[in-house]
C-alpha cells in the first residue's frame, strides 16, 4: 500500500492542465466493442481504472495499440468468448466499476454477456437496476448464477421499445444506449441522463453510424442499425479535476490558471464555487483563479444558510461535493452540504474534524460546515483515503494544513487522478509518494 507525505502550507502558482475525463473514457472504451473496425481515442488519462479496463479489453481479444502519450486504437474484430465465460474475467469485473458497461455492447453485438457485481468505491449502495431493467426492456434475459455469483445475459435479437428510466443514471443510460443502437426498430429513452459524458458517447456512436436524436436532453430516440463502423474520438477534460484544482487554489490561497477546461461543458460547476466566495475568471478556454486571502460563502436571498446539493445534470455533480465541503472549512460563513445520492460519501469528515475543521455531520447525507476564514489552519494528521473523491478532498485539506500529513491507501486516488503528485509539485506543492 502506497502513501503520500504532504508538507502543508505551500502556495501554488503557474498553470496546470486537467486530464481526460475518467467517467467519459470508461464508456467510450466499452463502446469500441460495437464494431469490428478501428476506433481511435485521444486524451485517454493514465489512471488505474482506465488502465485496468484497457487490459481487460486486451484479454477479451481486442487489438489495443498505444499510438501516443494519450492516444489508443481499439479493434474488436475477434472476441474470445471463452475468456468471457472464465472465472478470471468475472474476478476482474468485481474490482472494476466500469466493467458493468460491457454488458450493453456485448449483448448488442454478440448476444451474450456475463458480468459479476462490479467493484469500485465504497461510498454506499450503487444499484444496477436501471442498467438491467433497461436492457431487459429491449428483450435481453438476465439470469443470476448462484454458483458463480454472476449475471448471465442473453438476447437473440434486441427489439426497440419505449422506456421511462426510474433514475437518470449516467452509466445506466450509457449501457442502454449502447444496447439500443443495434436493436431492431426504434428505442425511446425518457428520463435519460444528459451529462456531457453521455452526450460525448452519443456523438461518437452517431459518427460510427448510429442514429441517436435528442442528444443533451433527457429524451433520446434511437433508430437501430445492423452495423457500426470505426471512428476517432477525443475525450473531454475531466470536469471533476477542474473543480478539484479550483478548490486547491482557494484552500492554499494561490494564484492558478487551469488550462483547456472545455468551459462550455462545465455547467454549474464554476457558479457553485462562486457561491462559496471563490473568484474565478474565464479567459478563453482557461480558468484563472486569483490569490484570495479570504472568501465568503453567500447566503440565500432571504438570509438563510446556503445549501449546496448534488443533482442530475445540469445540476451539480456529486463527485465534487467532497471537494466543496473541504473548501468550505476555510471560508467565511457556514454552508449545508447535502449529498443526496450516496449515503456513505460524507463519512470522511471525521478525518477533517481531527484536523481541526468545524463540521456537524447531521446524518449520512448532510453536513454543516462552519468556516474558519483562514484564521485557524487545519492541523497535519495521518489518515486513509476511503474512495477517489474523498481522497482528493483529503489531499486538498493536507496541502493547506500546518505541518506534515500522511495519506494511506492512495491507490484510491490513483484510480481517478493521473500523476497527481507530479503535476501538483510542478506548481508548488510538496507531496512525496512512499
Secondary structure by P-SEA (a helix, b strand, c coil): cbbbbbbcccccbbbbbbcccaaaaaaaaaaccccccbbbbccccccaaaaaaaaaaaaaccccccccccbbbbbcccccccccccaaaaaaaaaccccccaaaaaaacccccccccccccccccccaaaaaaaaaaabbbbbbcccccbbbbbbcbbbbbbbbbccccaaaaaaaaaaacccccbbbbccccccaaaaaaaaaaaaaccccccccccbbbbbbbcccccbbbbbcccaaaaaaaaaaaaaabbbbbbcccccccccaaaaaaaaabbbbbbcccbbbbccccbbbbbbccccccbbbbbbccccccccaaaaaaaaaccccbbbbbbbcccccccccaaaaaaaccccccccccbbbbbbccccbbbbbbbbbbccaaaaaaaaaaaaacccbbbbccaaaaaacccaaaaaaaaabbbbbcc
